[in-house]
């Protein structure tokens, strides 16, 4: 018997085989994530459930809309709340946590709470006194726009981006971070490594009907920082003081690290996260290459539990406090980075490191479950200044739940 196959049947067969190959590729990508989680004994859904448990414990206590939670002292269980002042850079993280809680659980009660806690900050859209408007507005209104589909937040975000853009100095090529009145040690244009994360607001603006120049500002800031903020070994200074007129570097110092030439761990974390985000927004390979180099350096400096001391230069002393906030920032960045790199080896390397960090953060040693209202314990804000030493920090919790959200999306990809 002769079986005749038409050209149309062959075409259909080819399409079916092609779709099978695409499905197999996606299945393999998902399998990589789940296999690493199983190997490291990390339970994503359990970690998400713990976050929900902590919020159910904390939210009923946080009823004063004129304040927001910032830290929990080591001997306390409740959040210490601070006024919603325009100088308080941490104000956007709590509403951002609520938006991510809605994202990872689908529970509408977190969306309602997020809206309530976000919209008290609308007046902050006009802040021009410092760079932190990005930190303050994007976790709250940006996540509300993206996760909560609150399109009415668009104009608030665009105004916020315009306010941030006023601090860009074209002579220097960066956004000025602090005012000299606030930080009199430096007399001219100050840029700190933290400022990399504020660029996301400018990128968002340029993509969503704002001034297209915002994109150029963000790229220029990233390029200038890449050229001046990092040592040959790829570790970062915290503070750079530039000449406001000719853009030359005047000083390289620190505010929150152990010493001017030390490697402040959260500063290194801001760099890893910042350049991963800049690549995501630009698709310029030089930023991806730099993000990978920074990530590799950061990982190489870590202790066995993947949670750094507050400064890498004091890490050899076991009495020095840890900084879980730095670990949460980098864990979130590495999960993102793993989805951008091309080789399977790099995907596994960065995803493996990110999940290891999450596994450690969710362990009994660092988890706040049953001990306080926070997701995470053992963060350090600024030991060199005597602030927030070995405490729970609101931004540690924010980047932790963001990392969980990113990992969950990667599983579903």
C-alpha positions as a Markdown table, in Angstrom:
| # | Residue | x | y | z |
|---|---|---|---|---|
| 1 | Unk | 0.0 | 0.0 | 0.0 |
| 2 | Unk | 1.3 | 3.5 | -0.9 |
| 3 | Unk | 0.6 | 6.3 | 1.5 |
| 4 | Unk | 0.4 | 9.7 | -0.2 |
| 5 | Unk | 1.0 | 12.8 | 2.0 |
| 6 | Unk | 0.0 | 16.2 | 0.6 |
| 7 | Unk | 2.1 | 19.3 | 0.8 |
| 8 | Unk | -0.5 | 20.8 | 3.1 |
| 9 | Unk | -0.1 | 17.9 | 5.5 |
| 10 | Unk | 3.7 | 18.2 | 5.5 |
| 11 | Unk | 3.3 | 21.9 | 6.3 |
| 12 | Unk | 1.0 | 21.2 | 9.2 |
| 13 | Unk | 3.4 | 18.5 | 10.5 |
| 14 | Unk | 6.3 | 21.0 | 10.3 |
| 15 | Unk | 4.3 | 23.6 | 12.2 |
| 16 | Unk | 3.4 | 21.0 | 14.9 |
| 17 | Unk | 7.0 | 20.0 | 15.3 |
| 18 | Unk | 8.2 | 23.6 | 15.5 |
| 19 | Unk | 5.6 | 24.3 | 18.2 |
| 20 | Unk | 6.7 | 21.2 | 20.0 |
| 21 | Unk | 10.3 | 22.5 | 20.0 |
| 22 | Unk | 9.2 | 26.0 | 21.3 |
| 23 | Unk | 7.1 | 24.3 | 24.0 |
| 24 | Unk | 10.0 | 22.1 | 24.9 |
| 25 | Unk | 12.3 | 25.1 | 25.2 |
| 26 | Unk | 9.9 | 26.9 | 27.5 |
| 27 | Unk | 9.5 | 23.7 | 29.5 |
| 28 | Unk | 13.2 | 23.4 | 29.9 |
| 29 | Unk | 13.5 | 27.0 | 31.1 |
| 30 | Unk | 10.7 | 26.4 | 33.7 |
| 31 | Unk | 12.4 | 23.1 | 34.7 |
| 32 | Unk | 15.7 | 25.0 | 35.3 |
| 33 | Unk | 13.9 | 27.2 | 37.9 |
| 34 | Unk | 12.0 | 24.4 | 39.6 |
| 35 | Unk | 15.1 | 22.1 | 39.7 |
| 36 | Unk | 17.2 | 24.8 | 41.3 |
| 37 | Unk | 14.4 | 25.4 | 43.9 |
| 38 | Unk | 14.2 | 21.7 | 44.7 |
| 39 | Unk | 18.0 | 21.3 | 44.9 |
| 40 | Unk | 18.3 | 24.2 | 47.3 |
| 41 | Unk | 15.1 | 23.1 | 49.2 |
| 42 | Unk | 13.5 | 26.5 | 48.6 |
| 43 | Unk | 9.7 | 26.6 | 48.8 |
| 44 | Unk | 8.5 | 29.7 | 46.9 |
| 45 | Unk | 4.9 | 29.4 | 47.9 |
| 46 | Unk | 5.8 | 28.9 | 51.5 |
| 47 | Unk | 7.9 | 32.1 | 51.4 |
| 48 | Unk | 5.0 | 34.0 | 49.9 |
| 49 | Unk | 2.6 | 32.6 | 52.5 |
| 50 | Unk | 5.0 | 33.8 | 55.2 |
| 51 | Unk | 4.9 | 37.3 | 53.8 |
| 52 | Unk | 1.1 | 37.2 | 53.8 |
| 53 | Unk | 1.1 | 36.0 | 57.4 |
| 54 | Unk | 3.4 | 38.9 | 58.4 |
| 55 | Unk | 1.3 | 41.5 | 56.7 |
| 56 | Unk | -1.9 | 40.2 | 58.3 |
| 57 | Unk | -0.1 | 40.7 | 61.6 |
| 58 | Unk | 1.3 | 44.1 | 60.8 |
| 59 | Unk | -1.3 | 45.9 | 58.7 |
| 60 | Unk | -4.0 | 46.3 | 61.4 |
| 61 | Unk | -1.5 | 48.1 | 63.5 |
| 62 | Unk | -0.4 | 50.5 | 60.8 |
| 63 | Unk | -3.5 | 52.8 | 60.6 |
| 64 | Unk | -2.0 | 56.3 | 60.8 |
| 65 | Unk | -1.8 | 57.5 | 57.2 |
| 66 | Unk | 0.4 | 60.4 | 58.2 |
| 67 | Unk | 3.3 | 58.0 | 59.0 |
| 68 | Unk | 4.9 | 55.0 | 57.3 |
| 69 | Unk | 6.9 | 52.0 | 58.8 |
| 70 | Unk | 10.7 | 52.2 | 58.5 |
| 71 | Unk | 12.4 | 49.9 | 61.0 |
| 72 | Unk | 12.0 | 47.5 | 63.9 |
| 73 | Unk | 14.6 | 47.5 | 66.7 |
| 74 | Unk | 16.2 | 44.2 | 67.6 |
| 75 | Unk | 14.3 | 43.9 | 70.9 |
| 76 | Unk | 10.9 | 45.1 | 69.5 |
| 77 | Unk | 8.2 | 43.4 | 67.4 |
| 78 | Unk | 6.3 | 46.4 | 65.9 |
| 79 | Unk | 7.3 | 48.7 | 63.1 |
| 80 | Unk | 8.7 | 52.1 | 64.2 |
| 81 | Unk | 6.8 | 54.6 | 62.1 |
| 82 | Unk | 8.1 | 57.9 | 60.8 |
| 83 | Unk | 6.3 | 61.0 | 59.5 |
| 84 | Unk | 5.5 | 61.2 | 55.7 |
| 85 | Unk | 8.1 | 63.9 | 55.3 |
| 86 | Unk | 9.4 | 64.8 | 51.9 |
| 87 | Unk | 12.9 | 64.1 | 53.1 |
| 88 | Unk | 12.1 | 60.5 | 54.2 |
| 89 | Unk | 13.3 | 58.4 | 51.3 |
| 90 | Unk | 11.7 | 55.2 | 52.6 |
| 91 | Unk | 8.1 | 56.3 | 52.3 |
| 92 | Unk | 7.3 | 54.4 | 49.1 |
| 93 | Unk | 8.4 | 51.0 | 50.2 |
| 94 | Unk | 5.4 | 50.0 | 52.3 |
| 95 | Unk | 2.8 | 50.7 | 49.7 |
| 96 | Unk | 5.2 | 49.0 | 47.2 |
| 97 | Unk | 5.2 | 45.9 | 49.5 |
| 98 | Unk | 1.4 | 45.9 | 49.5 |
| 99 | Unk | 1.3 | 46.1 | 45.7 |
| 100 | Unk | 3.6 | 43.1 | 45.5 |
| 101 | Unk | 1.5 | 41.2 | 48.0 |
| 102 | Unk | -1.5 | 41.7 | 45.7 |
| 103 | Unk | 0.7 | 40.6 | 42.8 |
| 104 | Unk | 1.9 | 37.3 | 44.3 |
| 105 | Unk | -1.4 | 36.3 | 46.1 |
| 106 | Unk | -4.1 | 37.8 | 44.0 |
| 107 | Unk | -5.9 | 38.8 | 47.2 |
| 108 | Unk | -7.8 | 42.0 | 46.5 |
| 109 | Unk | -7.5 | 43.2 | 50.2 |
| 110 | Unk | -3.9 | 44.0 | 49.6 |
| 111 | Unk | -4.8 | 46.0 | 46.5 |
| 112 | Unk | -7.3 | 48.1 | 48.5 |
| 113 | Unk | -4.7 | 48.6 | 51.3 |
| 114 | Unk | -2.0 | 49.5 | 48.7 |
| 115 | Unk | -4.2 | 52.2 | 47.1 |
| 116 | Unk | -5.0 | 53.7 | 50.5 |
| 117 | Unk | -1.3 | 53.8 | 51.5 |
| 118 | Unk | -0.1 | 55.0 | 48.0 |
| 119 | Unk | -2.3 | 58.0 | 47.5 |
| 120 | Unk | -1.2 | 59.8 | 50.6 |
| 121 | Unk | 2.0 | 60.6 | 48.8 |
| 122 | Unk | 0.7 | 62.5 | 45.8 |
| 123 | Unk | 2.1 | 65.8 | 46.8 |
| 124 | Unk | 5.6 | 64.3 | 46.8 |
| 125 | Unk | 5.5 | 64.4 | 43.0 |
| 126 | Unk | 6.9 | 68.0 | 43.1 |
| 127 | Unk | 10.0 | 67.2 | 45.2 |
| 128 | Unk | 13.1 | 68.7 | 43.7 |
| 129 | Unk | 15.3 | 69.0 | 46.8 |
| 130 | Unk | 16.9 | 65.6 | 46.4 |
| 131 | Unk | 17.1 | 62.5 | 44.1 |
| 132 | Unk | 15.1 | 60.2 | 46.3 |
| 133 | Unk | 11.8 | 61.0 | 44.6 |
| 134 | Unk | 12.4 | 57.9 | 42.5 |
| 135 | Unk | 12.6 | 55.7 | 45.5 |
| 136 | Unk | 9.6 | 57.4 | 47.0 |
| 137 | Unk | 7.3 | 57.4 | 44.1 |
| 138 | Unk | 8.1 | 54.4 | 41.8 |
| 139 | Unk | 7.6 | 51.5 | 44.3 |
| 140 | Unk | 4.2 | 53.1 | 45.2 |
| 141 | Unk | 2.8 | 54.7 | 42.1 |
| 142 | Unk | 4.9 | 52.8 | 39.6 |
| 143 | Unk | 3.8 | 49.4 | 41.0 |
| 144 | Unk | 0.2 | 50.7 | 41.3 |
| 145 | Unk | 0.3 | 51.6 | 37.6 |
| 146 | Unk | 1.9 | 48.2 | 36.6 |
| 147 | Unk | 0.4 | 45.8 | 39.0 |
| 148 | Unk | -2.8 | 47.5 | 40.0 |
| 149 | Unk | -3.6 | 48.8 | 36.6 |
| 150 | Unk | -4.1 | 52.3 | 38.1 |
| 151 | Unk | -3.8 | 54.3 | 34.9 |
| 152 | Unk | -4.7 | 57.4 | 36.7 |
| 153 | Unk | -1.3 | 57.3 | 38.3 |
| 154 | Unk | 0.3 | 58.1 | 35.0 |
| 155 | Unk | 0.3 | 61.9 | 35.4 |
| 156 | Unk | 1.6 | 61.7 | 38.9 |
| 157 | Unk | 4.6 | 59.6 | 37.7 |
| 158 | Unk | 5.3 | 61.9 | 34.8 |
| 159 | Unk | 5.3 | 64.9 | 37.1 |
| 160 | Unk | 7.6 | 63.0 | 39.5 |
| 161 | Unk | 10.0 | 62.3 | 36.6 |
| 162 | Unk | 10.0 | 66.0 | 35.6 |
| 163 | Unk | 10.9 | 66.9 | 39.2 |
| 164 | Unk | 13.8 | 64.4 | 39.2 |
| 165 | Unk | 15.0 | 65.6 | 35.9 |
| 166 | Unk | 15.6 | 69.1 | 37.3 |
| 167 | Unk | 18.5 | 67.7 | 39.3 |
| 168 | Unk | 20.4 | 66.6 | 36.1 |
| 169 | Unk | 23.6 | 68.5 | 35.5 |
| 170 | Unk | 24.7 | 68.3 | 31.9 |
| 171 | Unk | 28.2 | 69.5 | 32.8 |
| 172 | Unk | 28.7 | 66.5 | 35.0 |
| 173 | Unk | 26.4 | 64.0 | 33.3 |
| 174 | Unk | 24.6 | 62.8 | 36.4 |
| 175 | Unk | 21.6 | 63.6 | 38.6 |
| 176 | Unk | 22.7 | 65.4 | 41.8 |
| 177 | Unk | 21.8 | 63.3 | 44.8 |
| 178 | Unk | 21.9 | 65.4 | 47.9 |
| 179 | Unk | 21.8 | 69.1 | 48.7 |
| 180 | Unk | 25.1 | 70.6 | 50.1 |
| 181 | Unk | 23.1 | 72.1 | 52.9 |
| 182 | Unk | 22.0 | 68.6 | 54.0 |
| 183 | Unk | 25.6 | 67.2 | 53.6 |
| 184 | Unk | 28.1 | 70.0 | 54.1 |
| 185 | Unk | 31.1 | 67.8 | 53.8 |
| 186 | Unk | 30.7 | 68.2 | 50.0 |
| 187 | Unk | 30.6 | 71.6 | 48.4 |
| 188 | Unk | 29.7 | 70.9 | 44.8 |
| 189 | Unk | 27.8 | 68.2 | 42.8 |
| 190 | Unk | 27.2 | 65.0 | 44.8 |
| 191 | Unk | 26.2 | 61.7 | 43.2 |
| 192 | Unk | 25.8 | 58.5 | 45.2 |
| 193 | Unk | 25.7 | 55.0 | 43.9 |
| 194 | Unk | 22.1 | 54.6 | 45.3 |
| 195 | Unk | 21.0 | 57.1 | 42.6 |
| 196 | Unk | 21.2 | 54.4 | 40.0 |
| 197 | Unk | 17.8 | 53.1 | 41.1 |
| 198 | Unk | 16.1 | 56.4 | 40.5 |
| 199 | Unk | 16.8 | 56.1 | 36.8 |
| 200 | Unk | 13.9 | 53.7 | 36.5 |
| 201 | Unk | 11.5 | 56.6 | 36.9 |
| 202 | Unk | 13.1 | 58.5 | 34.0 |
| 203 | Unk | 13.1 | 55.4 | 31.7 |
| 204 | Unk | 9.4 | 54.8 | 32.6 |
| 205 | Unk | 8.6 | 58.4 | 31.8 |
| 206 | Unk | 10.3 | 58.3 | 28.4 |
| 207 | Unk | 8.3 | 55.2 | 27.5 |
| 208 | Unk | 4.9 | 56.5 | 28.7 |
| 209 | Unk | 4.5 | 59.9 | 27.1 |
| 210 | Unk | 6.9 | 61.9 | 29.2 |
| 211 | Unk | 9.8 | 63.9 | 27.9 |
| 212 | Unk | 12.0 | 61.7 | 25.7 |
| 213 | Unk | 15.1 | 63.5 | 27.0 |
| 214 | Unk | 14.5 | 61.6 | 30.3 |
| 215 | Unk | 15.9 | 58.5 | 28.5 |
| 216 | Unk | 19.0 | 60.3 | 27.5 |
| 217 | Unk | 19.5 | 61.7 | 31.0 |
| 218 | Unk | 19.2 | 58.2 | 32.5 |
| 219 | Unk | 21.7 | 56.7 | 30.0 |
| 220 | Unk | 24.2 | 59.5 | 30.5 |
| 221 | Unk | 23.9 | 59.1 | 34.3 |
| 222 | Unk | 24.6 | 55.4 | 34.0 |
| 223 | Unk | 27.5 | 55.9 | 31.7 |
| 224 | Unk | 29.1 | 58.6 | 33.9 |
| 225 | Unk | 28.6 | 56.5 | 37.0 |
| 226 | Unk | 30.1 | 53.4 | 35.2 |
| 227 | Unk | 33.2 | 55.5 | 34.3 |
| 228 | Unk | 33.8 | 57.2 | 37.7 |
| 229 | Unk | 32.1 | 55.2 | 40.5 |
| 230 | Unk | 33.9 | 51.9 | 40.3 |
| 231 | Unk | 37.5 | 50.8 | 41.2 |
| 232 | Unk | 39.5 | 48.5 | 38.9 |
| 233 | Unk | 38.3 | 45.5 | 41.0 |
| 234 | Unk | 34.7 | 46.5 | 40.2 |
| 235 | Unk | 33.8 | 47.5 | 43.7 |
| 236 | Unk | 32.1 | 50.9 | 44.2 |
| 237 | Unk | 32.6 | 54.1 | 46.1 |
| 238 | Unk | 29.5 | 55.4 | 47.8 |
| 239 | Unk | 29.8 | 59.2 | 47.2 |
| 240 | Unk | 31.4 | 61.0 | 44.3 |
| 241 | Unk | 31.8 | 64.8 | 44.4 |
| 242 | Unk | 32.1 | 66.4 | 41.0 |
| 243 | Unk | 33.1 | 69.9 | 40.0 |
| 244 | Unk | 29.7 | 71.4 | 39.0 |
| 245 | Unk | 31.2 | 73.4 | 36.1 |
| 246 | Unk | 33.7 | 71.1 | 34.4 |
| 247 | Unk | 32.5 | 67.7 | 35.6 |
| 248 | Unk | 35.8 | 66.6 | 37.0 |
| 249 | Unk | 35.9 | 64.2 | 40.0 |
| 250 | Unk | 36.9 | 66.1 | 43.1 |
| 251 | Unk | 36.5 | 63.4 | 45.8 |
| 252 | Unk | 35.5 | 59.8 | 46.3 |
| 253 | Unk | 34.1 | 59.2 | 49.8 |
| 254 | Unk | 31.5 | 57.4 | 51.8 |
| 255 | Unk | 28.5 | 58.3 | 54.0 |
| 256 | Unk | 27.3 | 54.9 | 55.2 |
| 257 | Unk | 30.3 | 52.6 | 54.6 |
| 258 | Unk | 33.1 | 51.7 | 57.0 |
| 259 | Unk | 35.6 | 54.1 | 55.4 |
| 260 | Unk | 36.0 | 56.2 | 52.3 |
| 261 | Unk | 37.8 | 53.4 | 50.5 |
| 262 | Unk | 35.9 | 50.5 | 51.9 |
| 263 | Unk | 33.3 | 48.3 | 50.1 |
| 264 | Unk | 29.9 | 49.2 | 51.6 |
| 265 | Unk | 27.8 | 46.1 | 50.8 |
| 266 | Unk | 24.5 | 47.8 | 50.0 |
| 267 | Unk | 26.4 | 50.2 | 47.7 |
| 268 | Unk | 27.6 | 47.2 | 45.8 |
| 269 | Unk | 24.0 | 45.9 | 45.8 |
| 270 | Unk | 22.7 | 49.1 | 44.3 |
| 271 | Unk | 25.2 | 48.8 | 41.5 |
| 272 | Unk | 24.2 | 45.2 | 40.6 |
| 273 | Unk | 20.5 | 46.1 | 40.7 |
| 274 | Unk | 21.0 | 49.4 | 38.9 |
| 275 | Unk | 22.9 | 48.2 | 35.9 |
| 276 | Unk | 20.6 | 45.1 | 35.5 |
| 277 | Unk | 17.7 | 47.5 | 35.3 |
| 278 | Unk | 19.5 | 49.9 | 32.9 |
| 279 | Unk | 20.1 | 47.0 | 30.5 |
| 280 | Unk | 16.5 | 45.9 | 30.8 |
| 281 | Unk | 15.4 | 49.4 | 29.8 |
| 282 | Unk | 18.0 | 50.0 | 27.0 |
| 283 | Unk | 19.1 | 46.6 | 25.7 |
| 284 | Unk | 22.5 | 48.1 | 25.4 |
| 285 | Unk | 24.9 | 45.1 | 25.8 |
| 286 | Unk | 27.6 | 47.2 | 27.5 |
| 287 | Unk | 25.3 | 47.6 | 30.4 |
| 288 | Unk | 24.5 | 43.8 | 30.5 |
| 289 | Unk | 28.3 | 43.1 | 30.5 |
| 290 | Unk | 28.8 | 45.5 | 33.3 |
| 291 | Unk | 25.9 | 44.2 | 35.3 |
| 292 | Unk | 27.4 | 40.7 | 35.0 |
| 293 | Unk | 30.8 | 41.8 | 36.1 |
| 294 | Unk | 29.4 | 43.6 | 39.1 |
| 295 | Unk | 27.3 | 40.6 | 40.0 |
| 296 | Unk | 30.2 | 38.2 | 39.7 |
| 297 | Unk | 32.3 | 40.5 | 42.0 |
| 298 | Unk | 29.6 | 40.8 | 44.6 |
| 299 | Unk | 29.0 | 37.0 | 44.7 |
| 300 | Unk | 32.8 | 36.4 | 45.1 |
| 301 | Unk | 32.8 | 38.5 | 48.2 |
| 302 | Unk | 30.0 | 36.7 | 50.0 |
| 303 | Unk | 30.2 | 34.5 | 53.1 |
| 304 | Unk | 28.8 | 31.0 | 53.0 |
| 305 | Unk | 25.3 | 32.0 | 54.0 |
| 306 | Unk | 25.2 | 34.5 | 51.1 |
| 307 | Unk | 24.3 | 37.4 | 53.4 |
| 308 | Unk | 27.0 | 40.1 | 53.6 |
| 309 | Unk | 28.2 | 42.1 | 56.6 |
| 310 | Unk | 27.2 | 45.7 | 56.4 |
| 311 | Unk | 30.6 | 46.5 | 54.8 |
| 312 | Unk | 32.7 | 43.9 | 53.0 |
| 313 | Unk | 35.9 | 45.3 | 54.6 |
| 314 | Unk | 34.7 | 44.3 | 58.1 |
| 315 | Unk | 33.3 | 40.9 | 57.1 |
| 316 | Unk | 36.2 | 38.9 | 58.6 |
| 317 | Unk | 35.0 | 40.0 | 62.1 |
| 318 | Unk | 32.1 | 37.7 | 63.1 |
| 319 | Unk | 30.9 | 40.3 | 65.5 |
| 320 | Unk | 30.1 | 42.8 | 62.7 |
| 321 | Unk | 26.4 | 43.1 | 61.9 |
| 322 | Unk | 24.9 | 41.6 | 58.7 |
| 323 | Unk | 22.9 | 43.5 | 56.1 |
| 324 | Unk | 19.9 | 41.4 | 54.9 |
| 325 | Unk | 18.7 | 44.4 | 52.9 |
| 326 | Unk | 21.8 | 44.2 | 50.6 |
| 327 | Unk | 21.1 | 40.5 | 50.1 |
| 328 | Unk | 17.4 | 41.1 | 49.2 |
| 329 | Unk | 18.3 | 43.8 | 46.7 |
| 330 | Unk | 20.8 | 41.6 | 44.9 |
| 331 | Unk | 18.6 | 38.5 | 45.0 |
| 332 | Unk | 15.9 | 40.5 | 43.2 |
| 333 | Unk | 18.5 | 41.8 | 40.7 |
| 334 | Unk | 20.0 | 38.3 | 40.0 |
| 335 | Unk | 16.6 | 36.7 | 39.3 |
| 336 | Unk | 16.1 | 39.5 | 36.7 |
| 337 | Unk | 19.6 | 39.1 | 35.3 |
| 338 | Unk | 19.2 | 35.4 | 34.9 |
| 339 | Unk | 16.4 | 36.1 | 32.3 |
| 340 | Unk | 18.6 | 38.4 | 30.3 |
| 341 | Unk | 21.8 | 36.5 | 29.8 |
| 342 | Unk | 22.0 | 34.2 | 26.8 |
| 343 | Unk | 24.0 | 31.1 | 27.9 |
| 344 | Unk | 22.5 | 28.3 | 29.9 |
| 345 | Unk | 25.5 | 28.3 | 32.2 |
| 346 | Unk | 25.0 | 32.0 | 33.1 |
| 347 | Unk | 21.3 | 31.6 | 33.5 |
| 348 | Unk | 21.8 | 28.8 | 36.0 |
| 349 | Unk | 24.7 | 30.7 | 37.8 |
| 350 | Unk | 22.7 | 33.8 | 38.5 |
| 351 | Unk | 19.4 | 32.1 | 39.2 |
| 352 | Unk | 21.2 | 29.7 | 41.5 |
| 353 | Unk | 22.8 | 32.5 | 43.4 |
| 354 | Unk | 19.6 | 34.5 | 43.7 |
| 355 | Unk | 17.6 | 31.5 | 45.0 |
| 356 | Unk | 20.4 | 30.7 | 47.5 |
| 357 | Unk | 20.1 | 34.2 | 48.8 |
| 358 | Unk | 16.3 | 33.9 | 49.1 |
| 359 | Unk | 16.7 | 30.5 | 50.8 |
| 360 | Unk | 19.0 | 32.0 | 53.4 |
| 361 | Unk | 16.8 | 35.1 | 53.9 |
| 362 | Unk | 13.7 | 32.9 | 54.4 |
| 363 | Unk | 15.5 | 30.6 | 57.0 |
| 364 | Unk | 14.9 | 30.8 | 60.7 |
| 365 | Unk | 18.1 | 32.9 | 61.2 |
| 366 | Unk | 16.8 | 35.8 | 59.0 |
| 367 | Unk | 13.1 | 35.4 | 58.9 |
| 368 | Unk | 10.9 | 37.6 | 61.0 |
| 369 | Unk | 8.1 | 35.0 | 61.2 |
| 370 | Unk | 7.1 | 34.5 | 64.8 |
| 371 | Unk | 9.6 | 37.1 | 66.0 |
| 372 | Unk | 8.4 | 40.5 | 64.6 |
| 373 | Unk | 6.1 | 42.1 | 62.1 |
| 374 | Unk | 8.8 | 42.2 | 59.4 |
| 375 | Unk | 9.6 | 39.7 | 56.7 |
| 376 | Unk | 13.3 | 39.9 | 57.4 |
| 377 | Unk | 15.6 | 40.5 | 60.4 |
| 378 | Unk | 19.3 | 41.6 | 60.6 |
| 379 | Unk | 19.6 | 44.5 | 58.3 |
| 380 | Unk | 21.9 | 47.5 | 58.9 |
| 381 | Unk | 21.0 | 51.0 | 57.6 |
| 382 | Unk | 24.1 | 53.0 | 58.5 |
| 383 | Unk | 26.3 | 51.7 | 61.2 |
| 384 | Unk | 29.0 | 54.4 | 60.5 |
| 385 | Unk | 26.4 | 57.0 | 61.5 |
| 386 | Unk | 25.0 | 55.0 | 64.4 |
| 387 | Unk | 21.6 | 54.4 | 62.7 |
| 388 | Unk | 19.5 | 51.3 | 62.3 |
| 389 | Unk | 22.0 | 48.7 | 63.3 |
| 390 | Unk | 20.9 | 45.0 | 63.2 |
| 391 | Unk | 17.2 | 45.9 | 62.7 |
| 392 | Unk | 14.4 | 45.0 | 60.4 |
| 393 | Unk | 14.2 | 47.6 | 57.5 |
| 394 | Unk | 11.2 | 48.3 | 55.3 |
| 395 | Unk | 13.2 | 48.3 | 52.1 |
| 396 | Unk | 14.7 | 44.9 | 52.9 |
| 397 | Unk | 11.2 | 43.6 | 53.0 |
| 398 | Unk | 10.3 | 45.4 | 49.7 |
| 399 | Unk | 13.2 | 43.9 | 47.7 |
| 400 | Unk | 12.6 | 40.5 | 49.2 |
| 401 | Unk | 8.9 | 40.3 | 48.1 |
| 402 | Unk | 9.9 | 41.8 | 44.8 |
| 403 | Unk | 12.4 | 38.9 | 44.4 |
| 404 | Unk | 9.6 | 36.4 | 45.2 |
| 405 | Unk | 7.3 | 38.1 | 42.6 |
| 406 | Unk | 10.0 | 37.9 | 39.9 |
| 407 | Unk | 10.8 | 34.3 | 40.7 |
| 408 | Unk | 7.1 | 33.4 | 40.5 |
| 409 | Unk | 6.8 | 35.1 | 37.1 |
| 410 | Unk | 9.9 | 33.3 | 35.9 |
| 411 | Unk | 8.3 | 30.0 | 36.8 |
| 412 | Unk | 5.2 | 30.9 | 34.8 |
| 413 | Unk | 7.1 | 32.2 | 31.8 |
